[in-house]
Every structure is written in C-alpha cells, then in structure tokens.
Amino acid sequence: MNSMNDITDSPLGVYQKRKAVFPKQVDGPFRRFKWLVMAVTLTIYWVTPWIRWDRGPHAPDQAVLIDLANRRFFMFSIEIWPHEFYYVAGLLIMAGVGLFLVTSAVGRAWCGYACPQTVWTDLFQHVERFLDGDRNAQIRLDRAPWTASKVWKRMRKWAVWLLISFATGGAWIFYFADAPTLQHAFWTGQAPFVAYGTTFVLTMTTFILGGFMREQVCIYMCPWPRIQAAMTDEKSLIVTYKHWRGEPRSHGKKRAASDEAHFGDCIDCLQCVQVCPTGIDIREGPQIGCITCALCIDACDKVMDQIDRPRGLIDYATELDCEREMRGEAPVPAIRRLLRPRTLVYFGLWCAIGVAMLFALGTRARIDIAANADRNPEYVRLSDGSIRNAWLIKLRNMENRPREMTIALEGLPGARMWKESDTRESAARSITVEVPADQVLKEHIYVVAPAAGSAREDFAFTVQAGGDGGEKARDAESFVRPEESE
C-alpha cells in the first residue's frame, strides 16, 4: 500500500504527459524524396479506384475491385475467387517478407517514407505549417491563451484536416464497389449504410491519428519498431550520429581556429531535434522513436555547410561502417552490404513465393465442380429396385463469357443421371448445361444405379468445358446403398 502511495505521490506520476512536437521545415535530398513518395502513394490511393479495365461485357470494368457481394477480387487482369484465397494469403506473406527484406537492406525505410501513418501525418503537418506558420509560430500559438483569434485558427486547421480525412475515408469505400456508381449513390443518400459508417470511422481515425496522436502511434501503438529492433544487427543501415566526430560539442556557429582541436563538429544547434517528426534527439543513439526519415541528416548537412565542416555528421550508416570510419578505414561498399546472406535469403524467398503464385495463376483451371450429397434421405429405393442418390452440383465458370459444360459420371457402372428439372426418361451418363459468365451455376441432380453393389461405392463427377479439348475438373464422391444390398 505504501509503495502505491509512493508511486502516485512522485513528481512524474504513473504516466508521462505528451509533449507536443512541432517539426521545423527543412529542405534537402531526403525531404524532397519524402515529397516524391508522398505524391506517388497518395496518387495511387486516390486514383486507383477510378482506373477502368475492360474485362468484357460480363465482368466489372474497375481495375481494382474487392467485390464482396459476389465474393471476388479483381486486380487488372487477375481475378481471384473465394476458393482461391490462398493467392491473397500469398500476397500478404510476400508483403511481410518484403518488409523484412527492406529492413535488412535499408532499415526502417518503410516507416520513414511509405507507411500510411507517416504519409498522412506528414501531409497534416504541412497543412499546419502552411496555416499556422513554422515551428516557432506554432509554439507561440500553442502557448497563447484561447482568444477568438486562436479559436479561428484552430477551427480553420481542423476543418482542412477533416476534409483530408473525409477524402481518405471516402476513397476507401470505392475499392469495394463501382466507384462512379457508388459516388452518385453516396451524395444522393442512396448508398448502403455500411458505406456511410465506414467513411465516418475512417475519417475520424485519420483525423485523430494523423492530426493529434502522430508520433505516439509510431512510438507506442505500432508493433513494427519492436519487431525491427529484434531484426537489426551491426550490418543494418540506420540513421546514426557519429559521436566521435561531434563530441565534445561547442555552442554557436562561430568558433576560433584554436577551438577546432578542442571541440567536435557538433555545435549543439538542435536543428536535428527541431526537424524530427517524432521529437527525438538522434544524438542519444538508436531509439524506437526514430523512423529513419533522415530529415535530421538534411538539417545537419546544412549546418555543416555553414560552418565549413564535412557533411555526414548524421548519416545513414551501419554499426560496422561507423567502426571502420573511426579507424580511418573506408566503409563497406553498398553492393556488399546488400548482398549478404540475410538479404539474399529474404529476396530468394520473396521471389520464390512470387514465381509460384505467377505459375499457379498461369496454369489454374477456369472451371470447377463441387458436389454436395443430400443427407436426408441418403438414398431412395425406386419401384424397379434400383437405388437413387441426389446431389447439389455447383459449376463454376471463371471466364467472362458463358460456357457450355458437360457433367459426366466416372465409374459407378450402370449408373445414369438427370436434372431435377427433367424426367427420369432423359437419364444418361452425361448432362450438358450452359453456365453464365463469371458465375456459379447450381443444379440439383439425381443419380440412379443398380441395387447390386457395395453399401458405399466410390465414383466421381467430372465436368468439361466446350469440346474434347476443353478444361476439365472432377469431384470424388460416394454412392450410398442400403446395407442389405451388399
């Protein structure tokens, strides 16, 4: 009990209050690269649902579509059906292995440049900088009392954030239905409730995570920094402060020539801290809060130019390269750093999964059959003594044109079958039906066989599209007879 009182009475308390981060604007090659990645990723996200792709008259013409109503996924010329979900699983595995590959090669490049949280937070910060001014102006506004002017500036900024968030949530629903049709239905109040609910939830999560929680998502909520911490080693590329160059620090850009021998290159200008979107000090060493966006490199290089010192006090480097540089040796060539066992294993695994999926896509059959036997009753004895079983047959046509398919019996001598819509007089060893484009046709089929035979006799339904050279598929089943017929 006393220990609990000691904790609650301590100056820090149980939880530390968040310190607002106001990143400073910076220019440099890494900042410009972030601009490029932001433009590309946002364009892909907002434009992709509007790209058209001609699949013929019987299939949707949206290039990327997650058709939940018909349980299909379209990506340009690729169409994935529910029974082919292993392709989606393969894509997810490739994405995971790809993250491992990127981390082993260039560190947390995903976090620093392409992660949705990074991209939208960066966009929100630019809006804030445009409306409220750079770092110092934002700090003054944050500390100012709540006057009418501050309320107006806050409402103006939040309104823009909400518009961006609404565009983000609204764009997501277009991946699940025809975009032009859903857009018209959305604005006329005719869209399904789930469309409005999804848009609201994604709007608010984008608004809150990108506008207010920002670095907290990266430091506390996201599991990837912890996973990466277990994956990095002395050969991993990270943003590094070269302490042997920077220490001991001096203060101010103007230093006497005699001071050069006593101080390092770091002048403690705090530019690296002020431009950091998560508010960390990279000079304290590797940290979970570092997303390796390299903006601190841009800021530090600019300062080094101003004081006539070599660039690279803060740089992308591995631990081994840093040790080599301390000894005055040249760093390991980039190609050798990339072509190491870990990256080669990840790259080989990633390629193997991709090649296997491409091979499976190229050789997969565009026809399928599934039979479900009636269980109540399992069999019926007809007046002539023969035994009848019934099945619900599902024929899947995975092409965007209607196809004629022939169902036949494989095995089960003396057996014949007919559709529920026909009469027993039309019974034969095969039945021909037409299956519509991109659909599953269901047919209730009766199969009759002589009473003589085993209680459970194996056979198969086969289906063939078109002529003799068409695609084939089969489904193994068992014909059930009463025990006394053995």
C-alpha positions as CSV (number, residue, x, y, z in Angstrom):
1,M,0.0,0.0,0.0
2,N,2.8,2.4,0.9
3,S,4.6,1.6,-2.4
4,M,1.5,2.5,-4.3
5,N,1.3,5.8,-2.4
6,D,4.9,6.5,-3.2
7,I,4.2,6.0,-6.9
8,T,1.2,8.2,-7.0
9,D,2.9,10.9,-5.0
10,S,6.0,11.0,-7.2
11,P,6.5,14.1,-9.4
12,L,6.2,12.1,-12.6
13,G,3.2,10.1,-11.7
14,V,2.3,6.8,-13.4
15,Y,2.0,8.3,-16.9
16,Q,4.1,10.9,-18.5
17,K,2.1,13.7,-20.2
18,R,2.6,14.0,-24.0
19,K,4.9,16.8,-25.1
20,A,3.6,18.4,-28.3
21,V,6.0,18.1,-31.3
22,F,6.3,20.9,-33.8
23,P,8.7,19.9,-36.6
24,K,10.6,22.6,-38.3
25,Q,10.6,22.9,-42.1
26,V,13.7,21.7,-43.8
27,D,15.0,21.2,-47.3
28,G,17.3,18.7,-48.7
29,P,17.5,15.5,-50.8
30,F,15.7,13.3,-48.2
31,R,12.9,15.9,-47.7
32,R,12.5,16.1,-51.5
33,F,12.4,12.3,-51.7
34,K,9.7,12.3,-49.0
35,W,7.7,14.7,-51.1
36,L,8.0,12.4,-54.1
37,V,6.9,9.3,-52.1
38,M,4.0,11.2,-50.6
39,A,2.8,12.3,-54.1
40,V,3.1,8.8,-55.5
41,T,1.4,7.0,-52.7
42,L,-1.4,9.5,-52.3
43,T,-2.0,9.4,-56.1
44,I,-2.1,5.6,-56.1
45,Y,-4.5,5.6,-53.2
46,W,-7.0,8.2,-54.6
47,V,-6.7,7.4,-58.3
48,T,-6.7,3.6,-58.4
49,P,-10.5,3.1,-57.9
50,W,-11.2,5.3,-60.9
51,I,-9.0,3.3,-63.3
52,R,-11.1,1.4,-65.8
53,W,-10.1,-2.1,-67.1
54,D,-12.1,-3.8,-69.9
55,R,-12.9,-7.4,-69.0
56,G,-15.7,-7.9,-71.4
57,P,-19.4,-7.5,-71.1
58,H,-19.9,-9.9,-68.2
59,A,-17.4,-8.5,-65.7
60,P,-16.9,-5.2,-63.9
61,D,-14.7,-2.7,-65.6
62,Q,-13.0,-1.3,-62.5
63,A,-9.3,-2.1,-62.5
64,V,-9.0,-2.9,-58.7
65,L,-12.2,-4.1,-57.1
66,I,-12.9,-6.1,-53.9
67,D,-16.4,-7.4,-54.9
68,L,-17.7,-8.6,-51.5
69,A,-21.2,-9.1,-52.9
70,N,-20.0,-11.7,-55.4
71,R,-17.0,-12.7,-53.3
72,R,-14.4,-11.9,-55.8
73,F,-11.3,-9.8,-56.0
74,F,-10.2,-8.1,-59.3
75,M,-6.8,-6.6,-59.9
76,F,-6.4,-5.6,-63.5
77,S,-6.3,-8.9,-65.5
78,I,-6.2,-11.0,-62.3
79,E,-9.5,-12.4,-60.9
80,I,-9.5,-14.2,-57.6
81,W,-12.4,-16.3,-56.4
82,P,-13.3,-17.3,-52.8
83,H,-11.8,-20.8,-53.2
84,E,-8.6,-19.2,-54.3
85,F,-8.0,-17.2,-51.2
86,Y,-4.5,-18.7,-50.9
87,Y,-3.5,-16.1,-53.5
88,V,-4.4,-13.4,-51.1
89,A,-2.5,-15.2,-48.3
90,G,0.4,-15.4,-50.7
91,L,0.3,-11.7,-51.3
92,L,0.2,-11.0,-47.5
93,I,3.2,-13.3,-47.0
94,M,5.1,-11.5,-49.8
95,A,4.3,-8.2,-48.1
96,G,5.6,-9.4,-44.8
97,V,8.8,-10.9,-46.3
98,G,9.2,-7.7,-48.4
99,L,9.2,-5.7,-45.1
100,F,11.8,-8.0,-43.7
101,L,13.9,-7.6,-46.9
102,V,13.6,-3.8,-46.9
103,T,14.5,-3.7,-43.2
104,S,17.6,-5.9,-43.7
105,A,18.7,-3.7,-46.6
106,V,17.8,-0.1,-45.8
107,G,16.5,-0.2,-42.2
108,R,13.1,1.4,-41.4
109,A,12.7,2.9,-44.9
110,W,9.0,1.8,-44.9
111,C,8.4,3.7,-41.6
112,G,10.2,6.8,-42.7
113,Y,8.7,7.2,-46.2
114,A,5.8,4.9,-47.2
115,C,3.9,4.0,-44.1
116,P,0.3,5.4,-44.2
117,Q,0.7,6.9,-40.7
118,T,3.9,8.7,-41.9
119,V,2.4,9.9,-45.2
120,W,-0.8,11.3,-43.7
121,T,0.9,12.8,-40.6
122,D,3.4,14.5,-42.9
123,L,0.6,15.9,-45.0
124,F,-1.2,17.2,-41.9
125,Q,2.0,18.8,-40.7
126,H,2.4,20.6,-44.0
127,V,-1.1,21.9,-43.7
128,E,-0.4,23.1,-40.2
129,R,2.8,24.8,-41.3
130,F,1.0,26.5,-44.2
131,L,-1.8,27.8,-42.0
132,D,-0.1,28.5,-38.6
133,G,3.5,29.2,-39.7
134,D,6.7,27.3,-39.0
135,R,7.8,25.8,-35.7
136,N,8.2,29.0,-33.6
137,A,4.9,30.4,-34.7
138,Q,3.2,27.1,-33.9
139,I,4.8,27.0,-30.4
140,R,3.7,30.6,-29.7
141,L,0.1,29.8,-30.9
142,D,0.1,26.6,-28.7
143,R,1.1,28.6,-25.6
144,A,-1.2,31.5,-26.3
145,P,-4.5,31.8,-24.4
146,W,-7.7,30.8,-26.0
147,T,-8.8,34.0,-27.7
148,A,-11.1,34.4,-30.7
149,S,-8.1,34.5,-33.0
150,K,-6.7,31.2,-31.7
151,V,-10.2,29.6,-31.9
152,W,-10.5,30.7,-35.5
153,K,-7.0,29.4,-36.4
154,R,-7.7,26.1,-34.7
155,M,-11.1,25.6,-36.4
156,R,-9.6,26.5,-39.8
157,K,-6.8,24.0,-39.4
158,W,-9.1,21.2,-38.1
159,A,-11.6,21.9,-40.9
160,V,-8.8,21.2,-43.5
161,W,-7.7,18.1,-41.6
162,L,-11.3,16.9,-41.6
163,L,-11.6,17.4,-45.4
164,I,-8.4,15.4,-46.0
165,S,-9.6,12.7,-43.6
166,F,-13.0,12.6,-45.3
167,A,-11.4,12.3,-48.7
168,T,-9.3,9.4,-47.2
169,G,-12.2,7.5,-45.7
170,G,-14.4,8.2,-48.8
171,A,-11.8,6.9,-51.2
172,W,-11.5,3.6,-49.3
173,I,-15.1,2.6,-49.9
174,F,-14.6,3.0,-53.7
175,Y,-12.4,-0.1,-53.6
176,F,-15.5,-2.2,-52.7
177,A,-18.0,-1.1,-55.4
178,D,-18.1,0.6,-58.8
179,A,-16.6,4.0,-58.0
180,P,-18.7,6.2,-60.2
181,T,-22.0,4.4,-59.2
182,L,-21.2,4.5,-55.5
183,Q,-20.2,8.1,-55.6
184,H,-23.5,9.1,-57.1
185,A,-25.4,7.0,-54.6
186,F,-23.3,8.4,-51.7
187,W,-24.1,12.0,-52.5
188,T,-27.8,11.3,-53.2
189,G,-28.3,9.4,-49.9
190,Q,-28.9,6.1,-51.7
191,A,-25.7,4.3,-50.7
192,P,-25.8,1.4,-48.2
193,F,-25.5,2.3,-44.5
194,V,-22.1,0.4,-44.3
195,A,-20.7,2.9,-46.8
196,Y,-21.5,5.9,-44.6
197,G,-20.4,4.1,-41.5
198,T,-17.1,3.0,-43.0
199,T,-16.4,6.6,-44.2
200,F,-17.2,8.0,-40.8
201,V,-15.0,5.6,-38.9
202,L,-12.0,6.0,-41.3
203,T,-12.5,9.8,-41.4
204,M,-12.3,10.0,-37.6
205,T,-9.4,7.6,-37.3
206,T,-7.4,9.5,-39.9
207,F,-8.2,12.8,-38.3
208,I,-7.3,11.7,-34.8
209,L,-4.2,9.5,-35.6
210,G,-2.8,11.9,-38.2
211,G,-3.7,15.2,-36.5
212,F,-3.3,14.6,-32.8
213,M,-1.6,11.3,-31.9
214,R,1.1,11.4,-34.6
215,E,4.4,10.3,-33.1
216,Q,2.5,8.4,-30.4
217,V,1.3,5.9,-33.0
218,C,4.8,5.3,-34.1
219,I,6.3,5.0,-30.6
220,Y,3.6,3.3,-28.6
221,M,0.9,1.8,-30.8
222,C,2.8,0.3,-33.8
223,P,4.4,-3.1,-33.2
224,W,6.8,-2.7,-36.1
225,P,9.5,-0.8,-34.2
226,R,9.7,-3.7,-31.7
227,I,9.8,-6.3,-34.4
228,Q,12.6,-4.3,-36.2
229,A,14.6,-3.9,-33.1
230,A,14.9,-7.7,-33.0
231,M,15.8,-7.8,-36.6
232,T,18.6,-5.2,-36.8
233,D,22.2,-6.1,-36.4
234,E,25.6,-4.5,-36.8
235,K,25.1,-4.6,-40.6
236,S,21.7,-2.9,-40.6
237,L,21.5,0.6,-42.2
238,I,20.2,3.2,-39.7
239,V,20.4,6.9,-39.2
240,T,23.4,7.4,-37.0
241,Y,25.1,10.3,-35.1
242,K,28.8,10.0,-35.4
243,H,29.8,10.8,-31.8
244,W,33.5,10.5,-32.4
245,R,33.2,13.4,-34.9
246,G,30.7,15.5,-33.0
247,E,31.9,15.3,-29.4
248,P,32.7,17.3,-27.4
249,R,30.1,19.8,-28.5
250,S,30.6,23.5,-28.8
251,H,27.9,26.2,-28.9
252,G,27.4,28.6,-31.7
253,K,28.5,28.7,-35.4
254,K,31.5,31.0,-34.8
255,R,34.5,29.3,-33.3
256,A,38.1,30.5,-33.1
257,A,40.6,28.4,-35.1
258,S,42.2,27.4,-31.8
259,D,39.0,25.8,-30.7
260,E,38.9,23.4,-33.6
261,A,41.3,21.0,-31.8
262,H,39.2,21.0,-28.6
263,F,35.7,20.6,-29.9
264,G,33.9,18.2,-32.3
265,D,31.8,19.2,-35.3
266,C,28.5,19.4,-33.4
267,I,27.7,22.9,-32.3
268,D,24.5,21.9,-30.4
269,C,22.3,23.9,-32.6
270,L,19.4,21.4,-32.0
271,Q,18.4,21.6,-35.7
272,C,18.3,17.7,-35.8
273,V,15.9,17.7,-32.9
274,Q,13.7,20.5,-34.2
275,V,13.1,18.9,-37.6
276,C,12.4,15.4,-36.2
277,P,8.7,14.4,-36.7
278,T,8.8,12.3,-33.5
279,G,10.7,14.8,-31.4
280,I,13.7,12.6,-30.5
281,D,17.4,13.5,-30.3
282,I,19.3,11.3,-32.6
283,R,22.5,12.1,-30.8
284,E,21.3,9.9,-27.9
285,G,21.7,6.8,-30.1
286,P,19.3,4.4,-31.8
287,Q,15.7,4.7,-30.5
288,I,12.3,3.2,-31.2
289,G,11.1,6.7,-31.9
290,C,13.4,7.1,-34.9
291,I,11.5,6.3,-38.1
292,T,14.7,6.9,-40.2
293,C,13.1,9.6,-42.3
294,A,16.6,11.2,-42.5
295,L,15.3,14.8,-42.1
296,C,17.9,15.3,-39.4
297,I,20.5,14.4,-42.0
298,D,19.2,17.3,-44.2
299,A,19.3,19.7,-41.3
300,C,22.7,18.7,-40.1
301,D,24.3,18.8,-43.5
302,K,23.0,22.3,-44.0
303,V,24.6,23.4,-40.7
304,M,27.9,21.6,-41.6
305,D,28.0,23.6,-44.9
306,Q,27.5,26.8,-42.9
307,I,30.5,26.1,-40.6
308,D,32.7,24.7,-43.3
309,R,32.8,21.2,-41.9
310,P,32.4,17.9,-43.8
311,R,28.8,16.6,-44.3
312,G,27.8,13.3,-42.7
313,L,27.9,14.1,-39.0
314,I,24.5,12.5,-39.0
315,D,24.2,9.9,-41.8
316,Y,22.8,6.6,-43.0
317,A,25.4,4.1,-41.8
318,T,25.8,0.6,-40.3
319,E,27.5,0.0,-37.0
320,L,30.3,-1.8,-38.8
321,D,30.8,1.2,-41.1
322,C,30.9,3.5,-38.2
323,E,33.7,1.4,-36.5
324,R,35.6,1.4,-39.8
325,E,35.3,5.1,-40.2
326,M,36.5,5.6,-36.6
327,R,39.7,3.7,-37.5
328,G,40.1,5.8,-40.7
329,E,39.1,2.9,-43.0
330,A,36.8,3.1,-46.0
331,P,33.2,1.9,-45.4
332,V,32.0,-1.4,-46.9
333,P,30.7,-0.9,-50.5
334,A,26.9,-0.7,-50.7
335,I,26.7,-3.7,-53.0
336,R,28.5,-5.9,-50.5
337,R,26.2,-4.6,-47.7
338,L,23.2,-5.5,-49.7
339,L,24.4,-8.9,-51.0
340,R,24.7,-10.6,-47.6
341,P,23.2,-13.9,-46.5
342,R,20.1,-12.3,-44.8
343,T,19.1,-10.1,-47.6
344,L,19.7,-12.9,-50.2
345,V,17.6,-15.3,-48.2
346,Y,14.7,-12.8,-47.9
347,F,15.0,-11.9,-51.6
348,G,15.1,-15.5,-52.6
349,L,12.1,-16.4,-50.5
350,W,10.2,-13.3,-51.8
351,C,10.9,-14.2,-55.4
352,A,10.1,-17.9,-54.9
353,I,6.6,-17.0,-53.5
354,G,6.0,-14.6,-56.3
355,V,7.1,-17.0,-59.0
356,A,5.0,-19.8,-57.5
357,M,1.9,-17.5,-57.5
358,L,2.5,-16.4,-61.1
359,F,2.9,-20.1,-62.1
360,A,-0.3,-21.0,-60.3
361,L,-2.2,-18.1,-61.9
362,G,-0.9,-19.0,-65.3
363,T,-1.8,-22.7,-65.1
364,R,-5.0,-22.6,-63.0
365,A,-8.2,-24.1,-64.5
366,R,-11.0,-21.7,-65.2
367,I,-13.6,-24.3,-64.4
368,D,-14.5,-26.1,-61.2
369,I,-17.1,-28.5,-59.8
370,A,-18.3,-29.2,-56.3
371,A,-20.9,-31.7,-55.3
372,N,-22.9,-31.8,-52.0
373,A,-24.8,-35.1,-51.4
374,D,-28.3,-34.9,-50.0
375,R,-28.3,-36.4,-46.5
376,N,-32.0,-36.6,-45.8
377,P,-32.6,-39.2,-47.1
378,E,-29.2,-40.5,-48.2
379,Y,-30.8,-42.9,-50.7
380,V,-34.2,-43.8,-52.2
381,R,-35.2,-47.3,-53.4
382,L,-37.2,-46.9,-56.6
383,S,-40.1,-49.2,-57.8
384,D,-37.8,-51.2,-60.1
385,G,-35.4,-52.0,-57.2
386,S,-32.7,-49.5,-58.3
387,I,-31.2,-47.0,-55.8
388,R,-31.3,-43.3,-56.2
389,N,-29.0,-40.7,-54.6
390,A,-29.2,-36.9,-55.1
391,W,-26.5,-34.2,-55.2
392,L,-26.4,-30.4,-55.4
393,I,-23.8,-29.7,-58.1
394,K,-22.1,-26.3,-58.3
395,L,-20.4,-25.5,-61.6
396,R,-18.0,-22.5,-61.5
397,N,-17.3,-20.6,-64.7
398,M,-14.3,-18.4,-64.1
399,E,-14.3,-16.7,-67.5
400,N,-16.1,-13.6,-68.6
401,R,-18.1,-15.4,-71.3
402,P,-20.9,-18.1,-71.0
403,R,-19.6,-21.6,-71.5
404,E,-21.2,-24.9,-72.3
405,M,-20.2,-27.6,-69.8
406,T,-20.7,-31.3,-69.8
407,I,-21.2,-33.2,-66.5
408,A,-20.4,-36.9,-66.7
409,L,-20.1,-39.9,-64.4
410,E,-16.7,-41.5,-63.9
411,G,-17.0,-45.0,-62.5
412,L,-20.3,-46.4,-61.0
413,P,-21.1,-48.9,-63.8
414,G,-24.7,-48.9,-64.9
415,A,-25.5,-45.6,-63.3
416,R,-27.3,-42.7,-65.0
417,M,-28.3,-39.2,-64.0
418,W,-30.8,-36.5,-64.8
419,K,-31.5,-32.9,-63.7
420,E,-34.3,-32.2,-61.2
421,S,-36.0,-30.1,-63.9
422,D,-36.0,-33.1,-66.3
423,T,-37.7,-36.5,-66.2
424,R,-36.1,-39.9,-65.4
425,E,-36.7,-40.9,-69.0
426,S,-33.9,-38.4,-70.0
427,A,-31.4,-40.0,-67.7
428,A,-27.9,-40.6,-69.3
429,R,-24.2,-40.9,-68.3
430,S,-23.7,-37.2,-69.1
431,I,-25.6,-33.9,-68.9
432,T,-24.8,-30.7,-70.8
433,V,-25.6,-27.3,-69.3
434,E,-24.7,-23.6,-70.0
435,V,-23.0,-21.7,-67.2
436,P,-23.3,-17.9,-67.3
437,A,-20.1,-15.8,-67.4
438,D,-18.3,-15.4,-64.1
439,Q,-20.9,-17.2,-62.1
440,V,-21.6,-20.4,-60.2
441,L,-24.5,-22.5,-61.6
442,K,-26.3,-24.8,-59.1
443,E,-28.1,-27.9,-60.4
444,H,-29.9,-30.5,-58.4
445,I,-29.0,-33.9,-60.0
446,Y,-30.4,-37.4,-59.4
447,V,-28.1,-40.4,-59.9
448,V,-29.7,-43.9,-60.2
449,A,-27.6,-47.1,-60.0
450,P,-28.4,-50.9,-59.8
451,A,-29.1,-52.1,-56.3
452,A,-26.4,-54.7,-56.5
453,G,-23.1,-53.3,-55.2
454,S,-21.3,-52.2,-52.0
455,A,-23.0,-50.0,-49.5
456,R,-20.7,-47.2,-50.4
457,E,-19.2,-47.2,-53.9
458,D,-16.7,-44.5,-54.9
459,F,-17.0,-42.6,-58.2
460,A,-16.5,-39.1,-59.4
461,F,-18.4,-36.3,-61.2
462,T,-16.4,-34.8,-64.0
463,V,-17.0,-31.6,-65.9
464,Q,-15.6,-30.5,-69.2
465,A,-16.0,-27.1,-70.9
466,G,-16.6,-27.0,-74.7
467,G,-15.4,-29.8,-76.8
468,D,-13.0,-32.6,-76.1
469,G,-10.1,-30.2,-75.7
470,G,-11.7,-28.1,-73.1
471,E,-10.7,-27.7,-69.5
472,K,-11.6,-30.5,-67.1
473,A,-12.4,-30.8,-63.4
474,R,-13.6,-33.6,-61.1
475,D,-15.0,-34.1,-57.7
476,A,-14.8,-37.6,-56.0
477,E,-18.0,-38.8,-54.3
478,S,-19.6,-42.0,-52.9
479,F,-22.8,-43.6,-53.9
480,V,-24.8,-44.9,-50.9
481,R,-26.9,-48.1,-50.9
482,P,-28.8,-49.9,-48.1
483,E,-26.7,-52.5,-46.2
484,E,-28.8,-55.4,-47.3
485,S,-28.0,-54.8,-51.0
486,E,-24.3,-55.9,-50.5
